[in-house]
Each structure stands twice: as structure tokens, then as C-alpha cells.
Amino acid sequence: MPVPPRPMNAQAPLPPLAPAAAPPRRWLAWLSAIAIGCALLLAGEALIARLSRDATDSARVEAEAAADVVHQVLLRRLEAVEVLHRLTQSWLVLRESGNDQGRSAIETELASTVNAGQFGFIQVAIIGRDGWMLWSSIPGSGAPVYLGDREHFQVHARGLRSLFISIPLVGRVSQRWTVQLTRPLLGPDAAFAGVAVVSMDLHDLSDALAEIQFRPQDSAMLLRGTMRAAHSRNPGAAIGTELPAEDPLRLAHPDQMTGSMLRATPEGQQSITAWRRVAGTPLTVAYIRDYAASQAGVANLALLVRLTAGAGAAMALMLVWVGLSRRGRAAARRAAEAAEIERSLAQAASRTYARRIGGLPGLIYGGDILPDGTFTLTHASESAERVIGWTAEQLLSLPDPHVLMEPEDASRQGDFYASVADQGEAQREFRVRRADGQWIWVRDSVRVVDRRADGSTEMVGYVADISDERAIQARLQNAGRLTTLGEMATGLAHELNQPLAVMSLAADNASRALQRRGAAALPDIQERLSRIGQQAQRARDIVDHLRVFGRSDEGEPEPIALSQAVQGAAVLTNGALHASGIDLAVELPGDLPLVMARLVPLEQAIVNLVMNARDAIDEHRRDGEGPGWIRIGATVQGRMVAMTIADSGGGIPDSHMERLFEPFFTTKAPGKGTGLGLPLVHAAMRAFGGSITAANGPDGAVMTLTFAIATPPATPPGLEA
């Protein structure tokens, strides 16, 4: 090999080193290249592990959100079941009193509710105390059917007075898979008089669960104990089967109301399962998120990362062979290629995610909550136009999206987002103006996903149109209002008898005075006739108020006077309070401003709270005499009005406070309470844009109802649809 010429002015070369000195330098370069390759492989594996954890966490959040939706669907159906049970109790009372017309009207209402298909019920049936079916909503089911051997009849015959939910079974009348939701029917002496049965169609419920699935590989199911009652993907094979003995869902602690886990399904599918127990029942809802699907993108990316890391290691070896001078440029080229791959994968994943989110029945949005409570909208799904009529681009271009809300709701945004940042999640219901000018009701469910070091909070929300649900809730409230009138019939009769008795006595006295004294008695007769007129007006006012209270009131909140609602509730409850020896005192300031509410639902809420106070006072005085009183007052607190209803009933146990507004939770004796009174009050106050809280005072319970003060409507800034 020729020797290259030596540059001019260069010094003479040093003597050559010993032959052993060169190999260590070459091996050091090779070892450096190998170390670089190993580092790339380890970094790739660490990145893959982090991506897998992130994908698992994201899938867990999605599964928990879907389980919450399934839980809400089931709660709506259970609320409808309770109303149907109360109507069947009224049917029994009318039947025993011989009121065929009223009984027929209730049968028509029961049949129309079932046949409408809104809640997926197959039938409503009434079983007599002897076990034979007395009536069914299924047309042509007049043949006698004996149901005394069914578990849901026997448990009530043995003394169970609360709600019972059967295991999945095939109905003898409907011949379809159902679960039977039953309550005992009680006679006048509170003795067992039969069983009210509502049959829920499990295939219809399975179809409803299928509509909630985020993706085809996922599934949702309903458990009754450890037995599957409904399944979104394979109801025919799943309904009525037990979970395997080794299934982790069977091992969940019974006191744990919610959770999520990594489990293998009976079909051998690895999944992330989120579950929610339905309070007060043996029911559990579960959403099964396919684990393999959640990791599919990670698996593809893992292959690319490993290939990239391997290529990097090979390139490092090549750089040693080519020379250290080119190593920097090669590393920069590899980094650029890896960044481009990650960017392409991120764009593809983003497009897939946006397409799936856009197909949901609700609007998903996200934003940031600053430390001062200010909210900034950062993104919205393409489904926005389908749900609320405004495109995602229009929403993001608004300086403040809350201009689409009622002014009263918009004014409370700061408090709401502060609550979200503090508690981690929250839910609210309000009205939104669509692009076509129509107002709709929506439910906004918000959850915190990240808390940053600067004090800000990242959140995600889900907005769903609940206008139809609000209409159904209004029908349930109307049925509950009529039931309340039936429960207070005795007290109302007493209220009407008082003016009638005074009128009868005044008429008799006037007649005797005229017979004895003739024309000289005319002044006294005129006074008695005036008294008769006053008492007749009193009776007319009671009857007129009953007619107003019984009417349907499904409108939106409007300015009303609290004194008007309190006076109306007093007319309906005076008889019951008088019979119990309880004094009702109303202490409302004369200058109290108008509040946002609806008159009839607010009267019903006050009647429920007053009657609850009456029952608590009666129970508290059972072992001894004591003063019985109820006080209603109100104060202005900033932009809100707080009305309190206090009583001398001894208060509410601390163990009951957290469950006070749960549906079906009651501490009253069997036959006296359904557990829906306070939940209906809570729902009504939420619909008004207010709230209700419970506390204990020195002598008893204090219920505080908070209302927004009515203000003149403001015109939102103009928007182009």
C-alpha cells in the first residue's frame, strides 16, 4: 500500500507504539457502539411499556364512563318501576272500595305505560294473597294463572316489605326472559294483601346496553347477584347463566359500590371491566372494554419502535466502521425518522379517535380550569352539531360558550367549575339554545383528568340531550302528585268538613232566630249569612287549589313568589297537621324577591317535606308527649334565596345523611314510605337550578332549599347558525 506524502513543515513521525496498544482503542469503539445499541433497545422497551400503561389507563377511564351511563339507564327504569308499584297499590284500594271506574282508569294507565315501550317492560301484574293472578297488562291474559310457587311471591308472603328483584326467569304469561321487580300490596290494616309485579324484558334491556357500546369488541351486562341478567353482545346464550367460580367479579367485596379490574371473560377474552352496584338492590352493571383492542395500536407501534431501535443499533455499528466523524449526522437522521413515524402514528390515531367520538350520541368536550375558576374550551367533538346544533368550530370561536345557556345558569359557572376542580367530578342539568333557536335540556357530566403544577386543571365533559327524559320525569312527578293527594285524603276531608259544619250551624241558628223573633232578628241573621258566605269561600278555595295541584305542570322555571307556594302547601297539609297536633308557623319576609321555579312542583316538594316532618314528629313523640311544630322561613343570600323547613322531630341520624337523597332509601315502616319523596324533591330543585341540603338543628331536622333569584331575561350576543 503506498504511503501518503507528509505535509510540509510537519514533524517527523513518532516511533510506532507497541502492537498491543491499538486493539484496546478499536474494542473501546465497538463496546461504545454495542452500549449505544443496548441503550436504544432499552429506551424502546421503556417507551412501549409507558404507551401500554397509558392505553390501559385510557381504556379504564372509558370503561368507567360507560359503566356510569349503563348505571343511569338502569336507575331510570327502576324509578319508573316504583311509580307503577304505587299505582298498583292505589288499584287495590279502589278495588276493595268498589270504585270500578277509578280502578279501570289505573289499569288503562298501567297498560299504556307498558305498551309504550319507553322502559322495556313486558307486563304489570297483580297477584292476590292466595297466589292467583288478579290482573295483567298483557291483552288476552284472562285465563287463571297460579304464581304462588314463585320466589318473588313467597318472600313477600313471609313478611318482606321492601323491593325484591328475582333471578332471571321465563314468565308464565309472557313466555319471555324477564326479571320480576315486586313489592307487597298492603290492606287497610297493613296486612299482606298480594304482590305487585313489574316484568322487565331482558332482551330489550340487552338491546339498550348494545346502543351504549363504544366499539364492536366491547360489551355491557347486568348481573343479578352472580347471575347474568342482560348482555349486549350475546343475550340468548348469556341470560340466566352464572359467572364462573373463578371470575374476579364474584370476589368483589359486597360493600364496595364501584370499581374496575383486569379480568378474563368467560369466553377467554382479556378485558378491562368497570362495574357499579345499584344501591339497595342485588343488581350490578358492568362494562367490558376489550383489552386487546386497547393495546392494538400499542402492539403495532411496539414493532415499529423495536425495528427502529434495532436499526439504530446496527447504524451505531456501521458508524464505528465508517468513522466517528459521521456519527452525529446519522443520529440526527434517525431521530428525524423516528419523529416522523411517531407524528404519522399520532395523526392516524387522532383521526380514528375523532371518528369514533363523532359517532357518540352525546357531545364530548375538553378544557382547562384556571386557579381563579375561569374555564377555557380547548376542543369539542364533531357530534356537537348533531346534539346542540352548533358545529365544533362555532363553539371554539365563541369568546364565551356559556352565552348559549340561561343567564341564571351562566352566572353560576364559576362556582360549578370550582366544585369540579375541588371534588374531581360533578354533574348538572341546564337548558341550551340550539342554532335554530329551540331550547333543549342537557345533562353535563364532568371529570378531572389532570392536575398541573401551576394550579390549573384539565377536564373532560360529556353533554347529552335529556329533553325526552325530562318529559318522562314530569309524567312520573304528576303520578306522584296524585298519589300524594290520595295519601292526604283524610286530612283534606277534615278541612272541608270544618267550613261545612260552620255553615250548617249558622243556617240553623238563623232559622231559629227568625222563627222566635221575626223581623227583629234580621241583623243577627245578616251576620250569620255573612259567616256562611265566608265559610263557603273557604271551601271553594280548598277545592280550587286541589284542581290546580292535580294539573300537569311541565313548563320551564319562571319567576314565582315563595309565599304563594307555601300557602298552597299549607292548604293541603293543614288537616293532617291538625290531626297530629302539630303547629305550622310560616315566617317569610314581606320583601322576599321572586325566585326561579314552577309553582305546582314546588308545592309538591314542600308538601313532601312537611309530611316527612309530620311523620318524624309523630315517631319522636311515640314514647312521651312533647311540643310538635314546623317552622318555615327564608333569607336572601347574595344572588340566591334560602328557604328553611325546620321541625321538632329529633333530627336525622348521621348514618343516614349520605344516603338521604338516594332513590328507594327510606327509614319509615313498611307501607308508609317508598324512598322516592326526597329524590323527587332533589330532582325538582335541580330542575329549578337550585339545590337542597339537610342538617340537624337543636330540636330536629332542618331542610334548606336554595333558589336562584329571578332576574329580567338577558339577550345573548348574536350568533350566526
Protein Blocks (a to p, Z undefined) as FASTA:
>chain_A
ZZddddehiacddddddfklmmmmmmmmmmmmmmmmmmmmmmmmmmmmmmmmmmmmmmmm
mmmmmmmmmmmmmmmmmmmmmmmmmmmmmmmmmmmnopaklmmmmmmmmmmmmmnomnop
abdcdddfkopafbdfbghilbccdfklpmklmmmmnopabdcdddddddfklopacddd
ddddddfkopafbdcdddddfklmmmmmmmmpmbfkbccdddehjacfbdfklmmlmgop
acdfklmklmpcfklmbdcdddddfkopacdddddddehiabdcdddddfklmmmmmmmm
mmmmmmmmmmmmmmmmmmmmnopklmmmmmmmmmmmmmmmmmmmmmmmmmmmmmmmmmpc
bdcddddddfkopacdfbdcfklmmmnopafklmmmpmblklmpcfklmmmmmmmmmmmm
mnopacdddddddfkopacddddddddfbdcfkopacdddddddfklmmmmmmmmmmmmm
mmmmmmmmmmmmmmmmmmmmmmmmmmmmmmmmmmmnommlmmmmmmmmmmmmmmmmmmmm
mmmmmmmmmpccfbdcddddfklmmmmmmmmmmmmmmmnopacdddddfklccddddfkl
mmmmmmmmmmmmmmmmmmmmmnoccddddddddddehjaccdddddfehpaafklmmmmm
gghiafbdehiagolmmmmmmmmmmmnopacdddddfklccddddddddddddddddddZ
Z
